[in-house]
Amino acid sequence: MRDRLTALLRRGRDGWQSFTPGQRAVTIVAVLALAIGGYFFATWAGKPTMAPLFSNLAASDASAIVDRLNAEGVTYTLSDGGSTINVPSDQVYNLRISMSGAGLPASGDAGYALLDKQGIMTSEFMQQVTYRRALEGELGKTIEAINGVNKATVHLAIPQKDVFTDDQLAPTASVLVDTGTKPLPGGAVTSIVHLVSSSVEGLEPGAVTVVGANGKVLSSSGDDDTSPDGPAGKTSAYEQRLNSALQRMLDTVVGPGHSVVQVTADLDLNATETKTQTYVADPAVPPLSESKTSEQYTGGNGTPVGGVLGPDNIQVPNGTGAGGDGTYQQSTETRNNAVGMVTETKKSAPGAVKKLAVAVIVDSSAAKIDEAQLQQLVSSAVGLDATRGDQIAVSSMAFDTSRSEAEQQAAGEAAKAEQGRLQQKYIQMGLIILALLVLLIIAAISGRRRRKAEKAKLSEQQNAALEEMQAAIEAARAKLALEGHGGIGGAHALEGAGGPGEEFDRDGRFRDITQMVEKQPDEVAQLLRGWLADRRG
């Protein structure tokens, strides 16, 4: 083993000495590049995956948690201005349990946990203040659970109840939300309003004010739009739906950004109910009761009195004669039929359109359009009715596009800068990879050349050694022949023949000697040195 190691070191030294100065410089640079690349790769591969331990931390809690992590020797990183602490992902849950056991973060005690710290000597005022603080803390933590809300602070104004006063003041609330750079959608604002109003007794949704971290009022007290089911909310939703539909249609006709539409609706939000009763008799149904009354009279012989007045008021004798008979008949029939009653109730849902007003402005520089045709198209789209007083106005004028062009130019420059930065980054990475590939190729070519040179040198050494060995064998054969030692058997042993009369197998011996030199170079060299020394002697 020691001899092999010595031979290997000797080969490496001989190969290094056979290099030209340029090959040595390239080899050194390639080895250094591979070592540096391997170091960075090992550093990147050995870096643990980080996951948030706690986020939205107060400064005091972040400081206490960092001190404890330093004491335990845990690797961590800070983000979001120090409010988020990241630790290795495989230690997140264990560290959370450990921090919770140590009472961290301490700001978690801002909720109902405050009620646990009250003593028997706490005054009624302090109890009310503590209850309000606990309720505010719980509401703040609940609102922070909504997607998009980073931090939430709730303030409640709950008037003290007085048993001697009939008119009690209603409670109010204000909410401050921090959403970062992303705006909070309107649906989330409505959810926050109803969440707070439903959590406080007697608090109406209209008495909740929501303010963003930038100072913008998202929902103010008394704003009817906070409730989508309210009158203003329904009207706004209807107008928004018509605006969106008309805007999509106009964008298809004149192109996006070349038209503006505004719909104003007057809705009847009163719910009405109408009841109608109708009595219906079915002739096919037999009557409930039926009665008949019949009268008949027949008179006797006698002289009738008087007669009929004729012309000139002269009485004319009765035409029936003096001896006529009188007859009288009368019949009465009464039926009580079954009468059905139909009661119909009609309820009209709120939301009927009382009046619509539509205004459309088209960019005159974008396309030439027929205003009358566009007006007819918009009227049909929204269902305008002139009998109820609906109005529509279509105008064509030039738009001021300087702001949009400036924004597009700024966005294009930002995109171009970002693209340039990415291209520069990719170019740098490509150059580094290309340099490594070039170094590897140069190292491979140098190694191949070195191996060829070593093989050529080894082949020359082997040929020289073989020639010397053959010369030594010939000399030994001559010496044995002259001295008579070994006889024919010795000569045959040196020749390697199977028996007398066979020719010397030069090629076979050459292969055997070559294999011997490759497998045992040191022993062969020592043997040759001994033979050469004997030959010289």
TAWOJO-V878438 format. One record per pair of residues at least 6 apart in sequence whose C-alpha atoms are under 8 Angstrom apart, sorted by the first residue. I is the first residue (numbers start at 0). J is the second residue. If there is no record, write none. Layout:
i: [I:I]
j: [J:J]
This chain:
i: [14:14:15:17:18:22:25:25:25:26:26:28:29:29:29:29:32:33:47:47:48:48:49:49:49:49:49:50:50:50:50:50:51:51:51:51:51:51:52:52:52:52:52:52:52:53:53:53:54:54:54:55:55:55:55:56:56:56:56:57:57:58:58:60:60:60:60:61:61:61:61:61:63:64:64:64:68:68:73:74:74:75:75:75:75:76:76:76:77:77:77:78:78:98:109:109:109:109:110:110:110:110:110:110:111:111:111:111:111:112:113:113:113:113:114:114:114:117:131:135:135:135:135:136:136:138:138:139:139:139:139:140:142:142:142:143:143:143:145:147:147:147:148:148:148:148:148:149:149:149:149:150:150:150:151:151:151:151:152:152:152:153:153:153:153:154:154:154:155:155:155:155:156:156:156:157:157:157:158:158:158:158:160:161:169:169:170:170:170:171:171:171:171:172:172:172:172:173:173:173:173:174:174:174:174:175:175:175:175:176:176:176:176:177:177:178:178:188:188:188:188:189:189:191:192:192:192:192:192:193:195:195:196:196:196:196:204:204:205:205:205:205:205:205:206:206:206:207:207:207:208:208:208:208:208:209:209:209:209:210:210:210:211:218:223:223:223:223:224:224:225:226:227:227:230:233:234:234:234:237:238:238:238:239:241:241:242:242:242:245:245:245:246:246:246:249:249:250:250:250:253:253:253:257:257:257:257:258:258:258:258:259:259:259:260:260:260:260:261:261:261:262:262:262:262:263:263:263:264:264:264:264:264:265:265:265:265:266:266:266:266:266:267:267:267:267:267:268:268:268:268:269:269:269:270:270:270:270:271:271:271:272:272:272:272:273:273:273:273:274:274:274:274:275:275:275:275:276:276:276:276:277:277:277:278:278:278:278:279:279:279:279:280:280:280:280:281:281:284:284:285:285:286:286:286:286:287:287:287:287:288:288:288:289:289:289:289:290:290:290:291:291:291:291:292:292:292:293:293:293:293:294:294:294:294:295:295:295:295:296:296:296:297:297:297:297:298:298:298:299:299:300:300:300:301:301:301:302:302:303:303:303:305:305:305:306:306:306:306:307:307:307:307:308:308:309:353:354:354:354:355:355:355:355:356:356:356:357:357:357:358:358:358:359:359:359:359:360:360:360:360:361:361:361:361:361:362:362:362:362:363:363:363:363:364:364:364:370:370:370:373:374:374:374:378:383:383:461:461:464:465:465:465:467:468:471:471:471:472:474:476:476:479:479:479:479:480:480:487:491:491:491:494:494:495:495:496:496:496:515:516]
j: [449:453:23:449:449:445:438:441:442:442:445:438:435:438:439:442:435:435:87:88:87:88:75:85:86:87:88:85:86:87:88:91:83:84:85:86:88:91:83:84:85:86:91:94:95:83:84:85:82:83:84:82:83:149:150:81:82:83:104:82:106:81:82:103:104:105:106:81:82:83:84:104:103:98:103:104:74:75:86:86:87:84:85:86:87:84:85:86:83:84:85:84:85:104:132:133:136:137:132:133:134:135:136:137:130:133:134:136:137:133:129:130:132:133:129:130:133:126:155:152:153:154:155:152:153:153:195:150:151:152:153:151:148:151:191:149:150:151:187:178:181:183:176:177:178:179:183:176:177:178:179:176:177:178:174:175:176:177:174:175:176:172:173:174:175:172:173:174:170:171:172:173:170:171:172:169:170:171:167:168:169:170:167:167:201:202:201:202:206:202:203:206:207:195:206:207:208:207:208:209:210:207:208:209:210:209:210:211:212:209:210:211:212:211:212:211:212:209:217:218:225:225:226:209:204:207:208:209:225:204:204:207:202:203:204:207:225:226:219:220:221:222:223:225:219:220:221:218:219:220:216:217:218:219:220:216:217:218:219:216:217:218:217:225:229:230:231:232:231:232:232:232:233:236:268:350:264:265:266:264:262:263:264:262:262:381:260:261:262:260:377:380:258:259:260:255:258:256:257:258:361:365:366:361:362:365:398:359:360:361:362:359:360:361:357:358:359:360:357:358:359:355:356:357:358:355:356:357:352:353:354:355:356:352:353:354:355:350:351:352:353:354:349:350:351:352:353:348:349:350:351:348:349:350:346:347:348:349:346:347:348:344:345:346:347:343:344:345:346:342:343:344:345:341:342:343:344:340:341:342:343:340:341:342:338:339:340:341:338:339:340:341:336:337:338:339:337:338:336:337:336:337:334:335:336:337:334:335:336:337:334:335:336:332:333:334:335:332:333:334:330:331:332:333:330:331:332:328:329:330:331:327:328:329:330:326:327:328:329:326:327:328:324:325:326:327:324:325:326:324:325:322:323:324:321:322:323:321:322:317:321:322:314:316:317:314:315:316:317:314:315:316:317:314:315:315:387:387:388:389:383:388:389:390:389:390:391:390:391:392:391:392:393:391:392:393:394:393:394:395:396:393:394:395:396:397:395:396:397:398:395:396:397:398:396:397:398:393:394:395:393:391:392:393:391:389:390:513:516:527:509:512:513:527:527:530:531:534:493:534:490:493:485:486:489:490:486:490:499:497:498:499:503:504:503:504:502:503:504:523:523]
